[in-house]
Amino acid sequence: MKTVLTAKLKLNTTPEQFKALRETQLAYRDALNYVSKYAFENGKMSNAVRLQDGTYDEIRLHFHLPSQMACSVPRQVGATYKALWTKVKNNAAHRKAKKTKKRHKGLDKAPTFLSPTLTYQYKKDYTFKKEQQVSLLTLEGRVKVPYTGYDKHVALIQRGAQIGASKLWYDKPKKQFYLLVSLEVEAADPTPETHKQVVGVDVGMRYLAVTATMQGDCTFHADISPIAKSHHYARLRKRLQKKGTRSATRKLVAMSGRERRLKQNTNHVVSKRIVLEHPQSLIGLENLTDIRERTKRRKGKKASAKARKANRIYSKWAFGELHAMIAYKALLHRSMAIKVDANYTSQACPKCGHTCKENRSHHGLMFVCKNCQYMLHADLVGARNIAMRTLLIRQDWIGTGVLSVRPDVSDAEAKAARLKRYAELRWSSDTSPRL
């Protein structure tokens, strides 16, 4: 099995190399915007081959990009339009099903590329040299730049890891270039014998993550400071946006980066802690795809100040990033993360199986079953339900030899059958994952 990592390498450039890389970045961004405008004017085209046929000569002539970069630009624009078309179609389906009233406006005008980040293709646009140097293609030819980075990532590059495409990223406040390199690392294929322990992970805002094992062990991963900081940034952002001056805009940009780094660091710390606590495990995560479309919230004039605050918190925190970090770190520690259905994990009683909204009154902290009066922390109930569903997938893996790492949400009948099986699960601290 292979896992993909991103190595962040700091480039130690001379003033001449800095100028050459910066000019190349800006030319690449201008070419992206030119191709985006061309695609929009020609029926919002997403086909990369047709985009390249129609814009390649102009890219080479007006922006002076090398041939491989002139091929990468239409591919990147085509991928952007394809993603936007997918969102528009999904939004149309949700509006037809009356799940939402909002219309997706991503294709109302040509997408604009603001970041000057450019893509390098390995062995065509960039190559690694001896003595920790990398050769990068610019508008003025190749430049050899020394680099530094995380010792383990540098060792993987030098000792034969499979290297993919990279991105040249510019940190404007620090005036520093970084090369983000994609690395593919081999890991041992998972088997039921190597992944004996089963862990369920429930994510939320009160506790960022709660883990539960089938032996009854549990851990609450809480960090109050990011939540308080998020509230502080929201209040400050509101005041700065109301002010609207140039200095306020600069402050907003700096603040957004600070908030993003805070959340990224918190997700990194929590994901690493979970993976280190549960080595050689099968880690179950909720499938939260389109969760914003599937949940009903009070919005607009009907929503109270408390409801609007809750909506802002849920929409801002990067649960997908936390899941992604757990998934790739798990593979590096001989574990594996899989997705399970998120339906009714916080409403189903793990003791008797009774499922209703009233089991968790007003989305409170305590879970009280209306059928058997089973009482437990609501987030821990969710983690235990996820752990039981993960155990069921492991048992199917033992029986069939095939591991399902993500549920098929497109098949309604298959999903109904899975939910019926989940309703038959019962929690017992004596349950062994070896069964």
C-alpha angles and dihedrals in degrees: 000000000000129000127194123227132181117225115204109211123189112222116217099206132181118231090261093049091046091054093047093050093046093051090049091051094051093046090051091051092049089051090051091054091047092052091044090055090047091051092049093050091050100057098292089289119205100176106113094200093054091044091053092048091052100042110025097095093046092049091052094044103043103028098031093221119165116256098260093049089048086058094045094055097064090044091054093046091047091052090051093052091045091054091048092049089052091052092048092051093046090049091051090052092049092048090050090051088048092239091129140010098204120103118220108243100188094114098041088100137010112286112249121218110216102166114082092212110137132198123238123198115219116251090006105058100012141014135181119245135192124282092038097295131138127204112222129189118233136169088268097047134267124341127191112221128184114231140194130196148143107328095233093050092048089049091052091052093049096043102054110278113161106262122208136177121323139202127226106221126188121209100209100192091052095033089227133139122222130187113216106203124193112224126189113208126192117235131181115270111256121245132180088249093057095044103051100144121076122207130184120205121199117189127205146139101257088053114014091216136000120193128199132182129201090250091065098258116140139177130196113210104199131166113173096183097074091052093050090045090050090055090048092051091048092054092045092046091053092053094046094048089051090051093051099188125141092252089050090053091051089049091051091053092050092045093051091055092047092051092047092051091048092055093043091052092048092051090047094052095046095045092049091049092052094048094047092049092053112040120177091015139137103236117202119210129182117254099237098172111146090000091150090057093046098051125074117225135173110252139174121008092345092062121088122224088258092052092049090050091051091048090052093050095049094046095048103050116089103229089156089058091050091051091048092051092050090049098053095038090050092059090052090054096047093260131110135217122215133180125241132186112281095206115129096345090137096040103045119091109232091205103052104006096240109153126197139125092246090067086078104037114208089347088286131169096262129066114212117179112224090208106045101011091237107168127199142135107292096228091049089052089056092049092050093050089051090048091053091050089049090051089052090053090050091052090051088049090055092047100044103024090231123108118209105209095179131025118244103243094178094072109072094188093052090048092050090051091051092050090050090054090047090054089060094056118108127192119240126163088215092062110123121207089216092072 
